[in-house]
Structures are given as C-alpha cells and as structure tokens.
C-alpha cells in the first residue's frame, strides 16, 4: 500500500468548503441545512476551482448512492461539472468523464476521455501515477463496445483535444494542489473483499473522512465510486481503518477532515492521495 502525490487530490483547500461538504454528506444533519449548503456551492460553480467542480460532478454522478442520498443522479450536471474540472487539470475527473460517456453509450467520446486520462497520467513521474490496471481496464471496457478498428479514427481527435486544452490542463494540475498536510495512515495489510459483494477488477471511490482529536476516524462519508457504486461499500472496509496523528496537547479539540480517493487495483486497496486536512 502506498501514497500518491497531491496531483490526484480531489478536494478544494478552503476550510469553509470542506466543512460545507461535511454537512452535505452527513445524513444526520437537517435536510434543509444540507440543501442550503449544496445550493450555495452550486450558485458559485461558474467561478469554482477544479476541486469544487470535481466534487459537485461526483455527487451528481453517484446520486442516491452517495452518503445521505441528497440528490438524484443527474448525468447532465455531472458532465458539466466534471468536464470543467477535467479541463482545469483534474485527472480523476477525466476518468469519470470516460465512465459517464461509456454508461450513456457515447463510446467514441468515452474513448477520447480515456485516452486523455491515460496521456496525462503517464506524464506523472513513476510512483505518482494512478493504477495502470484501472487505466487499462477502462480502455478495454470501452473497446468492448467500440471495437479496436475504431482506434485509428479516434486518436486524431485525442491529439486535437490535447492540443486545444493542454495549457489549461497543465496549469490546473501543477498549480491547484500544493503545500504539506497530514495524511491518514492505513494498516500495513491488504483488505480481503467480503464474499458476495461486488468486486471490480479495478476502480476508485471518493470519501470525506472526519477524524477525532485523538486521530481516530469519526466518520467516512462516500461521495462517489466508479465503475460501480457498490465498490464504495467494499472500499469502506479499507478507509474505516484510517488514522491521523493525535492533535498536540493544548490544541483546540475539533474534528479534522480529509478528502480521500481510495483505489482498488489488482485486488488490493490503497490510498491514492488526499488534499488539505483541516480542523
């Protein structure tokens, strides 16, 4: 198990945004408060950064399967938000765009997004890339529908897309995530997939984790999981064992939050990175 760099992080660094999402995903919070929080974020979505757009798109992609089931699935909204997040440098948004296009039978567009995702993933240094198993399986699932003979016709469109958007994608990837932050620590062992549950060959799920002052996990709220929502339940067994270092003596005792994309690849679980963790 290992850690990947901030380039795969999914969350905005703003404290108020992280706390807002802790209300949106918490089914114990009043429904009106959760709806108000989400409406406030969407109101300013046009000016949002890639992290906020990624979260909004993921929420609408997951729909009723997200923690708290606040919204219905809306792939039009998911496409809008995730597409803009991808163009601002979110690698995982590129993958989710491919998943959405595949699910809606737009196979050519799915392949373009998958190839774009693979292109930028390969530009990362060794040890900082998303799992190659997921990338390969994503492309193969699309090929099963599109056919290999289509690749020569698709790749010029991929090249054109990259040429048009490369500057914005690179700027977003390199500038949005920065600074040092504490990272949850997993136990040094693999987690066996429970029998009878969905077990994808590879995929990932996004969680918002809340930690007590002593570093133990208080909550793990699921935002999204691909390629199947049920993967979120399986990976929950992994993220539920995360910890953070205890807060120093004399520090205000408050919850700390961490966004975490947990990867499932080659029948093993691991963290793929986390963004800012805030009290």
N, C-alpha and C positions, 0 to 999 in steps of 0.2 A: 504494500500500500504506500502511496506517496502523495506529495503535494504538487500541484501545478501552479504556474505563475499567475499574477493578477490579470494577465491577458484574457483569462477565461472567467474572470469575476463577472457577476451579473447585476450587482446592486449599485444604486447611486450612493454617494458618500454622505449625503445630507442626513443629519441626525433626525430632523423632523419627518423626512420621508420614510426612514426605516421604522420609526415609531408609528407612522400612519399605516404602514403595511402590517404592523403587528396588530392593529385594530381590525383592518380589513379581513385578515385571515383567521381571526380568533372567533370561533362560534359562540364563545361565552360573552362577547361584547354585545351591547344593544344593536339590533338590526339597523335602526335609524342612524346611529353613530357610524357604523361601518359603511353604509350607503353614502353618508355625507363625506366621509374620508375619500372614498373612491371618486365621487363626483368632483371633489376639489382637485384631485390629481389629474383627472381627465380634462378638466377645464383648462389646464395649462399644458396639455400634452403637446401642443404645437411647438412650445419652447422647451420641452423636456429633453434631458440628455439621453444617451443610448441606454443607460441602465434603467431609467424610469420607463422608457418605451418598451424595453425588453420585458419588464415586469408586467406592464399592462397587457401586452400581447400574449404573454404566457397565461395570464389569468383568464383571458377570453378564449384561448385555445383549450384550456383544461375545463372551463365551465363548471358544471356541478360536481366534478370530481376533485376540485381544489378544496383545501381546508375551509370549512364554513359554508361552502356552496353558495356564494353570494350572487353569482351571475350565471345566466345560461350561456352555453357555448355560442360564440359568435365568431365564425372564422373570417368574416369580413373585417371586423375590428382587429382580430388577431393579426391578420395580414397587414393591415395598415400600420399598426404599432411595431410589429416585428420587422416588417420591411424597412421602416425608417431606422430602427435600431441597427439592423444589419448594415445599412448604408453609412451609419456613423461608427462602424467598427466592431459591432458585437458578433463574435464568431458563432456563439450558440444560437443567436437569432437567425443566422444564415442556415444553420441546420434545421431549425424549426420551420423556416420558410419552405425548405425542401419537403419536410414532413407534411405540411399543410397542402402543398401542391400535389403531393402523392395521394393524400387522402381524398382530395377533390378531383382526382383523375386528370390533372393537368400535368401529364408526365414529362413533357418537354421542359416546362418551366421548373418542374421538380429537379430534373437533371441539371439544369443550368445552376440552380441554387446549390445543389450538392457538389458540383464541380467547383463553384466559387468557394464554398466552405472548405473543400479539400485543398484548394490552392492557397488560401491564407493560413490554414492550419499548418501546411508544410513549410511556410516561411518562418514559423517559430523555431527556436533552437531545439535540439534534441532534449527530451525530458520536460519540455514545456508545451508539448502538443496534446490535443485531445486524443483519446484512444484511437489507434488506427483501425481496430476491429469495428468500432461504430461507424467510422467513415466508410470502410469497405462494405459493410452490410447495408448502409443507407444507399449507396450507389447500386448495389446488387438488387435491392428491393425495387428500385426504380427500373433497372434494366429488365427485370422480370416482366414488367408491364410495357416498357418502351421498345425493347429489343436492341441488341448490340449493333444492328445495322444502322441505327439512327445516330450513333456517336459522331461520325464524320460531319453530319449536318448540324449537330448541336454545338460542337466545340468552337466554331467561329462566333456563335452567339455568346459563348462564355468569354472568349477573348475580347469581344466588343464590350461586354458588361464590365469586365475588369478595367479596360482602358478608360471607360467613361467614369467609373466610380472609384478608381484606385486611390486617388489623392485623399478623398474624404474618408475612405475606409482606413487607410494607414494612419491618418491623423487621429481618428477616433480611437483606434486600437492602442496607439502609443501615448495618447495624452489623457485619456479618461481615468485610468486606474493608476494610482501611484501612492507612495508612502508606505510605511510599515504599520502592520496591525497584527494583533494576536490571532492565532489560528487554532481552531478546535483540534484536539488530538484524538485519533482513533486508536482502538486497541490493536495490537500487533498480531492480527489473525484475520483470516478470511471468514466471511459470514456465509453459511450454507443457506441456499434458497429453501424456504419452507415447502414441504411437499404439498402438491395440489394447487399451488399458486402459479400465477403467470411467471414465466422465466424467459425473458427475452435473451437472445444471444448477446446483445449489447444495447445500451441506451443510457439515458441520464434523467435525473429528477432534481428539481429546484426546491429547496426548503429555506424557510426563515426559522432560525434557531434562536431561542431565548435561554440565557444562562443565568443562574443564581450567583450571588456574590462569591459563594464557595467554589464556583466553576462547574457545578453540576448542571445538567440540562433540565430546564423547567418545561419547555415546550418545543415541539418540532412541527411546524405548520407546512404542509405541502402546497406548493404553488402550481407545479406542472410536472408532467412526466412524459417522455417520448421513448419509444414509439407507441406505447400503450399506457393509459392511465394506471392500470393495475401494477405497473412497475414501481409506482410510488409507494405502494404498500410494502412491497418486498424490500426496497431500499430503506424504508423506515426503520427496519431492524438494525441497519448499519448506523444511520445517523443518530439513533436514540442512545448510542454509547459514546457520543462525542463529549468532550470536556474542554474547559478553558482553565488556565491558571487562576487560582483564587485571587480576588482583589486584595491589594495591600491593606494592612491594618490602618484604620483611620480614614479609609476611603468611604465615600457615601455608598451605602448598600443599595444598589439598584440593579435591575436586570441589564444584561449586555446582550446585544443582538448580532447575529452573523448570517449573511446570505451564503448558502452553500449549494453548488451543483454537485450532486453525488453521481459518480459514473458506475455503470455496470458493464464490464468488458471481460471476455474470456472467463466468465463465471466467477469473477472476483469483484469486490466492491472497493472503491477508493474515492478520496476527495479529489475534485478537480480544481479547487481553488475557492477562495472566499474573499469578499470585499471588506469594506470597513466594518469593524465591530465597535459598537458604541454603547455607552451606558444610557 
